[in-house]
Amino acid sequence: MPGSGTAYAGGMGNPSNRTVDWEGAANARDLGGIPAAGGQVRPGRFYRMGRSEWLAARGWQQARDAGVRTVIDLRNAAEIGRRDTDPVVPPSAVHGVRFLNLPTQEANDPDFTALTGPYMSSPRFYPENLRRWPEKFAAIAQAAADAPPGGVVIHCSAGRDRTGLVTALLLGMAGVEPADIAADYRAALTGINDWHRTQQRPRERPLDAPELAARANAAEAELLSFLADFDAAAYLRRAGAGEETLARLRSRLLDS
C-alpha cells in the first residue's frame, strides 16, 4: 500500500493521478500503479520530483512517513543547495534519509552543453546522454538496487528530463509499455509547468495551454521514437550493471 503521503485521485493506472502531497514538493509523483509486465509497478517503491530543497520540514516528515529512505539527486554539484526562497529545513527533518548525488552528465562537457543548452530539456537528447555516459546510468541503477528497504526518490531540478530519462530506464526494466512511459513524462512536463505558474519569479516561463499542448505532443513523439527500439535492460548490461543488480532492481519495482 502507498504511504500516508501519497494521494491517488482516481485510479492507480493513470499516471496523472499519482501525485504526492508532501508539503513543498514540486512535480512529485509515485511511480507505483503504472501498468507493467504481469501487473503494475508497486506503490511506495520509487518516487520522482523536482528539487529536494523545495520540501518543507513537514514535507520531509511526510516523505519519511511514506517510507522514503533514499534520495538520488541527478543534478550536477553546482546546482545543489538552498536558495533564498527555499524553506529552512533543520537536519533533524531529514534524519534517516540517505542522500546520493549521481549526476547523469558531466557538468562541463562543452559539446553536450552546446547541444542541449544550459540543461537537458527534451527527450530528443536522451540517446546522446545515454551514449556519452553509460557508466553514470549503471551507477544510478546500482544505487537504486542497493538502496536500503524503503522508498527511493529520484529527482533533478524540474523533475522532468534528467528524472524522466532515469524513470524511463526504471519503467523499461519493469516492462512498462512505451505509451505509459510517455504518459508519465507528459505528466511531469505538465506538473512542472503548473508549478511555475504559482511562482512570482519562475525559473522558466510558464506555457499557456496551446503552448503546453504543442510542447507535450512534440516531446511525447520524441520519447516514443526513442523507446521504439530501446531495451533498458540490455543498455544497462552493456553499461556494466550485472544480472544480479538488474534482478534486484526488477524485484524492487514489481514484487509484493
N, C-alpha and C positions, 0 to 999 in steps of 0.2 A: 504494500500500500504506500502511496506517496506520503511524505511527511506533512506535518500540520502547516508548513509554509507554502504549500502548493495548492493552487486553486485551479480546478478543471471546470470549465464553463460549458459543458455540453458535449461530452464525448471525447474519450481519450484518443480516438483515431484521427482527430482533426488537429493538425499542427498549430493552428491559430488559437487553440483553446487549452494550451498547456502552460499558461502564464503563471509565474510565481510572484507573490506579492510581498517579498521581503522589502522592508522599508528602505527606500533609496535606490533599490536595484533598477537598472535600466535595461530594457530589451532582454529580459530574463525569462527563460522557459526551461521546463523539464523535458528532456528527450523521451521520457517514458510515454508509452501509449502510441508511438508511431508503429504502424504495421511492419512486421519483419518476417523473415523466413520462419514459418511454423508458429507464428504468434505475434508478439509485439515486443518492442524494447521495454524493459522493466522500468517502472517509475522509481524515482529516487536514486538512480544509479549515476546518471550524467545530467548536468545542467549546463546551459550556455547563457552568457550575459555580456553586458558591456563592462566598463571599468569597475574594478573592485572598490576603488576609492569612493564611488558614489554611494555605497551602502552605509547607512547609519548604524550606530551601535545596536539598535534594536533589530535592524535588518540582519546583522551578523548573528544575533541571538536566534532569529527566526530560521536562518540558514542552518545553524547548528541543531536547532530543534528538528529540522527536516532531515538531519543525518549527515550534513556536509562535513567532511573531514579533510578534504584536499582541494586546493585551488591551483590550477595550472594556468599561468599567465603567459600568453603568447606574444606579448609586446617586447620590443627592444628595451634595454635597460634605461635609456634616456627618457622613455615615455612614462616610467613608473614613478609615482609619488603624488602626494597630496597637493591639490590646487587650493587657492584661497576660497573658492566656492564649495569645496568638498566638506562634508561633515568631519568634525573632530571625533576620532574613534580611539578610545583607550586600548592598550594592549590586551587588557582583560577581556574585551569583547570578542577577540579572535582566538582566545585560549583554546587549544586543542585542534586548531585548524592549521594544516601544513601548507605553506605557500611555495610553489615551484615556478621559477622563471625559465621557460623553454621557448625562446623566440622561433618563429617559423622562417626567418630570413636573416641574412647578415645586414646589420643596420646601415653600413656604409658602402654597400655594393653599388657602385655608380651605374652599372649597366641596368640592374634591376630597378633602381630608383628612376632612371631615365625612362624606363618602360612604364612604370606604374604611377609615377608622381610621388608625392610625399608618403603615401601609404597605399596599400593594395585595396582597391575599391570596386572590384568586379571579378566575377568568376572566370572571365576570359584570361586572367593572369594565373589561374590555378596550375595549369600544366607546366608553365615555366618555373613557378615557385617549387613545385614538386621535383622538376628536373634538376634544378640547381642545388637543392639541399636535402637529398633523401635521408641523410643521417639525422637531420633535425626531426623529421617525422617519425623515424624509428625510435628516437629518444622519447618523443611525446607518447607514442604507443606503449613503450616500455614503462614509462611513468604511470600511465593510466592503468596498465595491467597490474603494476606493483603497488598501487595505492592501498593503504590500509582499509579495512572494512568501513563502508560509509559512502556518502555521495561525493562525486567529483565535479567541481565547477570548472568549466573551460571558458576563458574569456580573452579578449584583446582590448581594443579601445571602444569601438562601436558595438562589438559583439556581432559583427556582420560577416566580414570576408575572411580574415585570418581564422576566426572562430568557425566560420562557415566551411572553410576548407578542411579543418580538423574534424568538424562534425560530419562532413561528407565521408571522410575516411572511416569514422566510427560506425556510421549508419550503413555504409557499404559492407563493413565487416559483419554487421548483423543481418545482412541480406535484405535491407530495405530497398524498395524499388526506386529508380531514379526520379520518378514523378513525385514521390513522397519526400525525397531529399530536397528536390527543387521547391516543393511547397514549404518546407521548413526554412529554406533560405528566404523565400518571399516573405514569410512571417517576420524574419529578422530584419529584412530591409524595411518593412512597414513599421516594425516596432521601434527602430532607432529614429526613423523619420518622425513618428508620433512623439517620441521623447524630445527631439529637438524643438518641436512646436511649443513645448511647455517652458523652454528656457529663454531667459531675457537676452543672453548673448550666446546663441548656439554656435558650436564649432563648425557646423555645416548648415547651409541654408536649407530650411525645411522645404520640401517639394509640395506643390499643390496636388490635388487629386489626379488631374491628367498627366502631370509630370511624373508622379509616383507610379502610375499605371504603366506609362511608357518605359520607365527605367526597370520596373519589376518584370515586365514582359520580355525585355531585351536580356536582362540578367538570367531569367529562368531559361530562355532559349540557349544562352551561352553555357549554362550549367548542364542542361540536358545533353547538349552536344558533347561536352567533356565526359559526362558519365556514360555515354552510349557504349564506349568500348574501354571503360576504365574498371580494373579489377583491384579493389582496395587491398585485399589480402596478398595478391601477387606483388603489388607495388611494395608493400611493407616487407615482404620476404626479401625482395631484391635490395631494399634499403638496409637490411641487416636484422630485422626482427625475426626471432626464431619461432618455430612452431609452437613451443610451449607458451611463449608470450602471446601469440595470436589466439591460442585456445583459451587462455585465461581472460583475455580481453573479450572474446565472444561470450564466455561464461558470465562475465560481469555485466554485459549488455543484456543477456537474454534469460539466464537461469533464474529460477524462483529462489 
